[in-house]
Structures are given as structure tokens and as C-alpha cells.
Amino acid sequence: MAPGLAIDLKDSDPRVRRAAVAEVTDAQVLLAASRDGNLDVAIAATEGLAAMYRDGRITAKDLADRIT
């Protein structure tokens, strides 16, 4: 992951975090972002996880880990 992207994922502005999440391709990062306190960021991360599942890049277990 690019250093700038990692910084943006921790930015205090949820709009910056949401934009950064849209560029993430790592399931673990998306799982963490799906627990963000800002609903827009969490939804964007969850949508990213859904796309990864649809494309066969993660399993249903990976998605189930999101709710535990």
C-alpha cells in the first residue's frame, strides 16, 4: 500500500478516509475500515469487501469475520 494511502486511512476527516477506502485492495484493511466510526466510511469498506467476494478474491468466512 502506498504510504499516502495509509496516512489517508487514518485521517481525521471521514471524507478523506472514505476516498482512501475506495482505493484499497487488501481485505484486512477493508475489514478494519468496515468498523470505522463513520457510517459512510464503514459502508464504503463493506462495499469493497462485497466486490472482493463477488470476484472470488475473499471467502464467505472472510466476510463472516467482519461480524465477529
Rosetta blueprint (number, residue, H / E / L):
1 M L
2 A L
3 P H
4 G H
5 L H
6 A H
7 I H
8 D H
9 L L
10 K L
11 D L
12 S L
13 D L
14 P H
15 R H
16 V H
17 R H
18 R H
19 A H
20 A H
21 V H
22 A L
23 E L
24 V L
25 T L
26 D L
27 A H
28 Q H
29 V H
30 L H
31 L H
32 A H
33 A H
34 S L
35 R L
36 D L
37 G L
38 N L
39 L H
40 D H
41 V H
42 A H
43 I H
44 A H
45 A H
46 T H
47 E H
48 G H
49 L H
50 A H
51 A H
52 M H
53 Y H
54 R H
55 D L
56 G L
57 R L
58 I L
59 T L
60 A H
61 K H
62 D H
63 L H
64 A H
65 D H
66 R H
67 I H
68 T L
